[in-house]
Amino acid sequence: MTDPAVSVVIPTRGRPSLLLRAIRSVLAQSVRQFEIVVVLDGPDSGTETAVQTVDDSRIRVEVLPEQRGPAGARNAGVRAARAELIAFLDDDDEWHSDKLRVQLDELSRAEALTISAGRVIARRPGRADRVWPTRLPDPGEPLGDYLLARRGLRWGETLVHTSTIVTATALLRRLPFREDVRHEDYDWLLRAGNEGATVAFVRTDEPLATWHIDDGRPRYSRRSDPAGSLAWIRSVRGLVSRRAYAAFLLTWVVPDARGLERLRLMPKLLWESARAGSPAPVHVAVAVGSALVPERLRS
């Protein structure tokens, strides 16, 4: 078999029907020189059997002996990859047919270490589709500010979705995802940027993928863990600006808390954001609103 141009790494566990949809979206790509590395995050015979129903020699399955979470599964997929480029795809998302071609074309013209990313369709049942991010980074805007310091009240303004990332395998092997933190995707982007990698968005209005946000389905990134989020942002404080640090405290950590815990955290984090950061009025408004406005109205 011809060496693949890109290794597609799909971490998964316990969602065979969604995984098959993701795999089909890769097999439908206009670029054909790829391999698919499905990483089972712990033994999962049902999913392994489902993958075997797809008759394509480009698909390989790696089974981890125990659960390690998305970061550990992605790292295992990177280690098993045969191509010089890695593309990530979450098992509950799907690519559009020209996704790989567009990004490989752009990466072939890149002169520096580049992380390619693009827009997605954010799809939630019962709601209109949205295209995220609604804005791309401004010239010279620090990556941490783009990722963490929103300018408006609505979600989706900024985003680097993992299912759109394509980058060098060598970078990912030198700088693997941390498996002991929340926000491992943004953590990796900040550390890669600190080592000289540039995030380059595909400059097209056409989204590259569909991000399925099903409200009733458990999602690793959706669990409430304000303590974990707080520990993470403090661990990367040296990689972000004061503005980004304050913004994350107020627009991620505070809303992530529930009930009385949110009311307990808010004054502490308002103080920390002012002492160690530089909060904007919109960040304070998000924190206060998350405490006072009911969830159904905020949604």
C-alpha positions as CSV (number, residue, x, y, z in Angstrom):
1,M,0.0,0.0,0.0
2,T,1.2,3.5,-0.8
3,D,2.4,5.4,2.3
4,P,-0.5,7.5,3.5
5,A,-0.3,11.3,3.3
6,V,-2.1,11.7,6.6
7,S,-3.1,9.5,9.6
8,V,-6.6,10.1,10.8
9,V,-6.8,9.5,14.6
10,I,-10.2,8.8,16.0
11,P,-10.4,8.1,19.8
12,T,-13.6,6.3,20.8
13,R,-15.4,4.3,23.4
14,G,-18.9,2.8,23.6
15,R,-20.4,4.7,20.7
16,P,-20.2,2.4,17.7
17,S,-23.0,3.9,15.6
18,L,-21.5,7.4,15.9
19,L,-18.0,6.1,15.2
20,L,-19.2,4.5,12.0
21,R,-20.7,7.8,10.9
22,A,-17.3,9.5,11.6
23,I,-15.5,6.7,9.7
24,R,-17.8,7.0,6.7
25,S,-17.1,10.8,6.5
26,V,-13.4,10.0,6.2
27,L,-13.9,7.4,3.6
28,A,-15.9,9.9,1.6
29,Q,-13.0,12.4,1.4
30,S,-11.9,13.6,-2.0
31,V,-8.3,12.8,-0.9
32,R,-7.7,9.1,-0.8
33,Q,-4.1,8.8,0.6
34,F,-4.9,8.3,4.2
35,E,-5.1,5.8,7.0
36,I,-7.6,5.7,9.8
37,V,-6.3,4.8,13.3
38,V,-9.3,4.0,15.6
39,V,-8.2,4.1,19.2
40,L,-10.4,2.2,21.6
41,D,-10.1,3.9,25.0
42,G,-10.1,0.6,26.9
43,P,-11.4,-2.8,25.8
44,D,-14.7,-2.4,23.9
45,S,-15.7,-5.5,22.0
46,G,-18.9,-4.0,20.7
47,T,-17.2,-1.1,19.0
48,E,-14.4,-3.3,17.8
49,T,-16.9,-5.6,16.1
50,A,-18.7,-2.6,14.5
51,V,-15.4,-1.4,13.0
52,Q,-14.8,-4.8,11.5
53,T,-18.0,-4.4,9.4
54,V,-16.3,-1.7,7.4
55,D,-14.2,-3.4,4.7
56,D,-11.3,-1.1,4.1
57,S,-7.7,-1.9,4.5
58,R,-6.8,1.6,5.5
59,I,-8.5,1.2,8.9
60,R,-6.5,0.0,11.9
61,V,-7.7,-0.5,15.4
62,E,-5.6,0.1,18.5
63,V,-7.0,-1.1,21.8
64,L,-5.7,0.5,25.0
65,P,-5.5,-1.9,28.0
66,E,-7.4,0.5,30.2
67,Q,-9.3,3.9,29.9
68,R,-7.0,6.9,29.7
69,G,-9.4,9.6,28.4
70,P,-9.3,11.5,25.1
71,A,-5.8,12.8,25.6
72,G,-4.3,9.4,26.2
73,A,-6.2,7.9,23.3
74,R,-5.0,10.6,21.0
75,N,-1.4,10.2,22.1
76,A,-1.7,6.4,21.5
77,G,-3.0,7.1,18.0
78,V,-0.1,9.5,17.3
79,R,2.4,6.8,18.3
80,A,0.8,4.3,16.0
81,A,0.5,6.7,13.0
82,R,2.5,6.0,9.8
83,A,2.1,9.3,8.1
84,E,4.0,12.6,8.5
85,L,0.7,14.4,9.2
86,I,-2.0,13.8,11.8
87,A,-5.6,14.8,11.5
88,F,-7.9,14.3,14.5
89,L,-11.6,13.5,14.4
90,D,-13.9,13.0,17.4
91,D,-16.1,9.9,17.1
92,D,-19.3,11.9,17.3
93,D,-18.3,14.5,14.6
94,E,-18.1,14.2,10.9
95,W,-16.0,15.7,8.1
96,H,-17.2,17.4,4.9
97,S,-15.9,15.8,1.8
98,D,-13.2,18.3,0.8
99,K,-11.9,18.8,4.3
100,L,-8.6,17.0,4.0
101,R,-7.9,18.3,0.4
102,V,-8.3,21.9,1.4
103,Q,-6.1,21.6,4.5
104,L,-3.4,19.5,2.8
105,D,-3.2,22.1,0.0
106,E,-2.7,24.9,2.5
107,L,-0.2,23.0,4.6
108,S,1.9,22.3,1.4
109,R,2.3,26.1,1.1
110,A,3.1,26.7,4.7
111,E,6.7,28.0,5.4
112,A,6.7,27.4,9.1
113,L,5.5,24.8,11.6
114,T,1.7,25.1,11.2
115,I,-1.4,23.8,12.9
116,S,-4.2,23.9,10.4
117,A,-7.8,24.5,11.6
118,G,-11.1,25.6,10.3
119,R,-14.7,26.4,10.9
120,V,-17.4,23.9,11.9
121,I,-21.2,23.7,11.7
122,A,-22.3,23.5,15.3
123,R,-25.5,21.3,15.3
124,R,-27.8,20.9,18.2
125,P,-31.2,19.1,18.0
126,G,-34.1,21.5,17.9
127,R,-32.0,24.6,17.1
128,A,-30.7,26.3,14.0
129,D,-27.3,25.3,12.8
130,R,-24.5,27.8,13.6
131,V,-21.1,28.2,12.0
132,W,-18.3,28.6,14.6
133,P,-16.0,30.3,15.2
134,T,-17.8,33.5,14.2
135,R,-14.5,35.3,13.9
136,L,-11.0,34.3,13.1
137,P,-7.9,35.7,15.0
138,D,-6.9,39.2,14.3
139,P,-3.4,39.8,12.8
140,G,-0.9,39.5,15.7
141,E,-3.6,38.5,18.3
142,P,-2.0,36.2,20.9
143,L,-3.3,32.7,20.7
144,G,-4.3,32.7,24.3
145,D,-6.3,35.8,23.9
146,Y,-8.1,34.4,20.9
147,L,-8.9,31.1,22.7
148,L,-9.9,32.3,26.1
149,A,-10.8,36.0,26.1
150,R,-14.2,36.3,24.3
151,R,-15.4,39.7,23.3
152,G,-19.1,39.1,23.3
153,L,-21.7,37.2,25.4
154,R,-22.4,34.4,22.9
155,W,-20.5,31.1,22.7
156,G,-18.9,30.3,19.4
157,E,-17.1,33.6,18.8
158,T,-13.7,31.8,18.9
159,L,-12.9,28.1,18.5
160,V,-10.2,25.7,17.5
161,H,-12.1,22.5,17.2
162,T,-10.0,19.4,17.6
163,S,-11.9,17.7,14.7
164,T,-10.4,20.2,12.3
165,I,-6.8,20.1,13.4
166,V,-4.1,18.8,11.0
167,T,-0.5,19.1,11.9
168,A,2.9,17.4,11.8
169,T,3.2,14.0,13.5
170,A,6.7,15.0,14.7
171,L,5.2,18.0,16.6
172,L,2.7,15.8,18.4
173,R,5.3,13.2,19.3
174,R,7.6,15.8,20.7
175,L,4.8,17.6,22.4
176,P,2.0,15.1,23.4
177,F,-1.3,16.0,25.0
178,R,-1.1,16.2,28.8
179,E,-3.2,13.4,30.2
180,D,-3.5,14.9,33.7
181,V,-5.4,18.1,33.0
182,R,-8.8,19.4,31.8
183,H,-8.8,21.4,28.6
184,E,-6.1,19.2,27.2
185,D,-6.8,20.5,23.6
186,Y,-6.3,24.2,24.5
187,D,-3.4,23.3,26.7
188,W,-1.7,21.6,23.8
189,L,-2.3,24.5,21.5
190,L,-0.8,27.0,24.0
191,R,2.3,24.8,24.5
192,A,2.7,24.3,20.8
193,G,2.4,28.0,20.2
194,N,5.0,28.6,22.9
195,E,7.4,26.4,20.9
196,G,6.8,28.3,17.7
197,A,3.9,26.6,16.0
198,T,1.3,28.8,14.3
199,V,-2.4,28.2,14.1
200,A,-3.5,28.9,10.6
201,F,-7.3,28.9,9.8
202,V,-8.5,27.9,6.4
203,R,-9.6,31.1,4.9
204,T,-12.9,29.9,3.5
205,D,-16.5,30.5,4.4
206,E,-17.2,26.8,4.0
207,P,-17.0,24.8,7.3
208,L,-14.8,21.8,7.3
209,A,-16.8,19.6,9.6
210,T,-20.0,19.2,11.6
211,W,-19.8,19.3,15.4
212,H,-22.8,17.3,16.8
213,I,-23.7,18.8,20.2
214,D,-26.4,16.4,21.4
215,D,-27.7,17.7,24.8
216,G,-28.6,14.3,26.1
217,R,-25.3,12.5,25.3
218,P,-22.5,12.4,27.8
219,R,-19.4,14.2,26.6
220,Y,-16.0,14.2,28.3
221,S,-15.6,18.0,27.8
222,R,-19.0,18.8,29.2
223,R,-18.7,17.5,32.7
224,S,-18.7,20.0,35.5
225,D,-15.2,20.3,37.1
226,P,-14.5,23.9,38.1
227,A,-11.6,22.8,40.4
228,G,-10.0,21.1,37.4
229,S,-10.4,24.1,35.2
230,L,-9.0,26.4,37.9
231,A,-6.0,24.1,38.4
232,W,-5.4,24.1,34.6
233,I,-5.5,27.8,34.0
234,R,-3.2,28.4,37.0
235,S,-0.7,25.9,35.5
236,V,-0.5,27.7,32.2
237,R,-0.6,31.2,33.6
238,G,2.9,32.0,32.2
239,L,1.6,31.1,28.7
240,V,-1.3,33.6,28.6
241,S,-1.8,37.3,29.0
242,R,-3.4,38.8,32.1
243,R,-6.5,39.5,30.0
244,A,-6.8,35.8,28.9
245,Y,-6.2,34.6,32.5
246,A,-9.0,36.8,33.9
247,A,-11.3,35.9,31.1
248,F,-11.0,32.2,31.7
249,L,-11.6,32.5,35.4
250,L,-14.8,34.5,34.8
251,T,-16.2,33.0,31.6
252,W,-15.2,29.3,32.0
253,V,-14.6,28.5,35.7
254,V,-17.4,30.4,37.3
255,P,-20.1,29.2,34.8
256,D,-18.8,25.7,35.1
257,A,-19.7,25.5,38.8
258,R,-23.2,24.6,39.9
259,G,-25.6,26.1,42.4
260,L,-24.1,27.2,45.7
261,E,-20.6,26.4,44.5
262,R,-20.9,29.0,41.8
263,L,-22.0,31.6,44.3
264,R,-19.1,30.7,46.6
265,L,-16.6,30.8,43.8
266,M,-17.7,34.0,42.1
267,P,-16.4,36.6,44.6
268,K,-13.1,34.7,45.0
269,L,-12.5,34.5,41.3
270,L,-13.6,38.1,40.7
271,W,-10.9,39.1,43.2
272,E,-8.3,36.8,41.6
273,S,-9.1,38.0,38.1
274,A,-8.5,41.6,39.3
275,R,-5.4,40.8,41.3
276,A,-3.7,38.5,38.8
277,G,-5.4,39.4,35.6
278,S,-7.1,42.2,33.7
279,P,-10.8,41.5,33.2
280,A,-12.9,43.2,30.7
281,P,-16.5,44.3,31.5
282,V,-17.9,41.6,29.3
283,H,-16.1,38.9,31.3
284,V,-17.5,40.2,34.6
285,A,-21.0,40.3,33.0
286,V,-20.7,36.7,31.9
287,A,-19.7,35.6,35.5
288,V,-22.5,37.6,37.1
289,G,-25.0,36.5,34.5
290,S,-24.1,32.8,35.0
291,A,-25.0,33.2,38.7
292,L,-28.2,35.2,38.3
293,V,-29.8,34.1,35.0
294,P,-31.4,30.6,34.9
295,E,-29.7,28.1,32.6
296,R,-32.7,27.7,30.3
297,L,-32.7,31.5,29.6
298,R,-28.9,31.6,29.1
299,S,-29.2,28.8,26.6
